[in-house]
Amino acid sequence: MKARRFAPLKPQLLGNVASPAVPNGTQPHEVPRLKGVVFDVDGTLCQPQNYMFAEMRSVLGIQKPTDILDHIYGLPTEKERGKAMESIRNIERTAMRNQVAQPGLVDLMDYLDSRGIRKGICTRNFEQPVNHLLAKFLSGHIFEPVVTREFKPPKPDPAGILHIAKTWGLTKQGSLVMDQQGDVEGVLKDQEVDTGLDGKEEGETVEKGSVGDASHLIMVGDSIDDMTAGRRAGAATVLLANEANAHLSSHEDTDMVISRLDELVKILDEGFSGDEQP
């Protein structure tokens, strides 16, 4: 796969052919312009609270590598699903009181606002911890849309990111099909939460026409779900690295690695250039 590139956001560099983001002999206007950044929440906008996942699996009676949300969605009755979902929400409500902002959080958001770059959120968290974080650390900053757990299918499916792209008016003509997991390989129809896929089979076309186009977006996250969702959506991917996820630095779905959020300020000003992938 070709390197992911975006033109420099710093106005003085837009006419500089020697910019690191611009290949030799290529005019700056030929390099794609960044149009938005999508962020994960836990471990990305706030510091990781990974202990939550062990607590969730314990209360649900499951072990790794069983996916927590897949397990809940697969329970046989609505009552069981509701009870299980509320049990993990309680854990998240407790944890949100101890949220700590990632270093460089406000500086990056101020920068994106100054450059007119849209900001969105795609998370597997539910709404309350997300709103708590935004109110506590990012008052005055607009993130729209905010895709939370209620949106299905969740990451690593690309549907949430493509939904954000479509909401921003970034579209292309194409078809959406069912994948092996029974999820939509693309944005949900008409920005709906329910896919309405009963009776659809793998490989069957779900929607034709205007679909989300994330090729001008960056997905910033800290998990394999973030990197995979971003790559499948067609966005560039940035891993916010820590001790627990360092192994993802060399993953084929990771385009760039940073250690703190405000490192992106210089990178985006001078021109984003992801690594070549095989």
N, C-alpha and C positions, 0 to 999 in steps of 0.2 A: 504494500500500500504506500502511496506517495506521502511525503511529509505534509502535515497539516500546517498551513501558513495563513497568517492574517497580516494585512498592511499595518504599518505603525500608526498608533493613535495620536502620537505627538504631532501637532500640525506642522512643525518645522521639518519633520522627516518625511512628510508625504511626497515631497519632490526630490528626495535624496535616493538616487539609484543605488548608492552604496550601503543602504540600510541592510542589517543582517537578515531581515525577513524577505529581502528582494533578491532573487537569483540573478547572476550576471546576465546582462543583456535583456532583462525584463523591466518594463516600466512599472512604477509603483501602482498605477491604476489597474494593472492586470492582476495584482494580488488581491484576493478576496478581502472584503472589509468585515471586521467583527461586528455583529449586530446584537449580541446578547450573551450573557453568562448565566448559566443555571447552577445553583448550589444545592448540595446536600445540606443537612442540618447537623445531626449529632456526629462529632468528629471532624466537622468541616467549619461550620459557623461557630460552634462551641467545641470545647475540648472533649475528647472521647469520654463516654460514660459506659465503657464496655461491660462493666459489672452487671448492667441491666439485663444483658442477654442470658447470662447464667441464671439470674433470678427468674426470668421469664420461662426458661426451659424447665426450671425446677417446679414452678407452680403449674406448668402445663403437663409435667411428667414426661418430657421428651429429652432426647440427647442429640448432640451434634452427630451428623451434619443436617439433621432435619430442619428445614426452614420453618421459622416460627409462624409466619403468616400463612404459608401453604398448609401447615398443620391445622390452623384454626379454620381456614376456609374449607378444609376437607372434612370437618366434623359433620356428623350426619343430620343434626337438627339445628334449627335457628336458635333455639334456647341454649344449646351447648355452645354454639358459635358466639352468641352474645355474652354468655358467662365467661368464656375463655378470653374474649377480647377485652372485657372490662377488667379482668385480672391483670392483664399486661398494661392496660391504661393506668391502673393504680400504681404500678411500679414506675411508670414514666412520670406520673404526677409528683411522686416523691422525689425522683431524680432531678426534675426540672428546677427545684429550689436550689440546687447546687450547681447549676450551669455556670461555666466560666467561659468567657469569650476567647476565641482564638487570637493569638498575637497578630496584630496588623489588620484585624477585622474592620474597624472603622476607617482606617486609612485607605484600604482597598475600596470600600463602598463609596467614600467621598470621591475617590479618583474616578470610579466608573460613572458616577453622577456628573462629574465635571466634563467627562468626554461624551456624555449622552448615550451611554451604553445601558441597555435594559438589563434588569436583574429579575430572575425567577427562582423558584425553589421547587425541587422535586425530591421528596423524602418519603420514607416508610414510617415516619413518626405520625402520630395523630395530631389534630389541630391545636390542642391546648398548649403543649410544650413549645410548639413552633411560635405561636402568638406570644407566649411568655418571653421567649428569647428576643423576638423582634422588639417588643415593648421595652425590655430591660436594656438591651445593648444597641439597638438600631432605630430608635425613635426618629421619625422624620424621613427615613429611607423607605422607598417604595419597592416592594417585591410583588410582582404581579405577572402571571398568576402564581399561586402557591398550590402545588400539587402535593396532597398528603395521602395518608393510608386509605382514605375513603375512595380514592381514584383507583380503578382497577383496569388492567392488571398492573401490579407494582413493579418497581425495579427488581430484577435486571431487565424486564421487558422495556423496550424503548418507548412505549406508548405515552408515558407521562412527559417525556422530553419533547416528543413530536407534537403532543397536545399544546405545550407551551409555544413551540415554533408556530403552529397554526394560529394560536391566539394572537401572536404578534404579527400575523399577516405574512409569515414566511412559508410559502407553499410551493408545491410542484404537482404536476399531473402524474398519477400513478395508480396502482392497485394495492390494496392491503389484503394479506392472506393469513390464514391460520397457521401457527407454527406447531412444532411437535408437542409443546406443553399445553396447547389449547388456548394460547394467548394470541392477541392480534399483533402482527409485525407492523406496527404503525400507530397513528393517532386514532383515538376513538372518534366515532362519527358525531359530527355536530357538537363537539365538546361535551358529550354526555359522559356520565360516570359509568353507567351500565352498558356493556358492549352488546347485549342482546344476542349472544352467540349460540344459544341453545340450538342443537341440531346441526351446527356447522362442523365440518371435518377438516383434518389437517390438509393444507394445500388449497382449500376452498377460498375463493375470493370473498372478502367481507365487504369491501367498499372500493369503488372506482371513482376517479375524478381528482379533486384537489386534496392533497394530503400534506401533512407537515414536512417541512424541509429544514433540518437542523445543521446543514453544512456550513452555516455562518455563525454557529454557536460554539461555546466551550462549556463542557460539563466539568465542574470542580467537585471532587469528593474524596473519600478516604477508604472506600471499600471496593471489592471486586464487583459488587452490584452496580456501583456508580460507573466504574470503568466500562463494564460490559454494556450497560444501558446506553452510555454515551457513544460507544463505538457502534453499536447496532443502530442507533438513531442517525449516525453519520456526522456527529459532532466531534470536535477535538476534545481530548480528555486530559485533565490535569489532576494528578494525585497529590493530596496534601499528606506528606509522609510522616509517619511516627514509628516508634519501635515495633508496634504490633503489626503494621502493614508494610514494612520495608520490602518484603518479598514481592510486592506488587509493582515495585519500581521498574522491574524488567519484564513485566507482563506485556503480552502482545497488544492488549487493549489500552495500555497507558502511553500517551503521547509525550507528556512532560511531567516532571516531578519537582515539587517545591517543598520547603520545610516550614514556611510561614506564609500567610495570605498576602502580605504586602510585597512579597517578592514579585508578584504578578504586575505591580505598577510599572517597574522598569521594563519588564518583558513585553508588556502590551504597548508601552510607549515606543519601544524600539522595533517592535514587530514580532509577533508570535511565530515561532518556527519549531514545530514538533519533530521528534526523531523519525527517521525513516523506519518503516516496519517491513518485515519480509512479506 
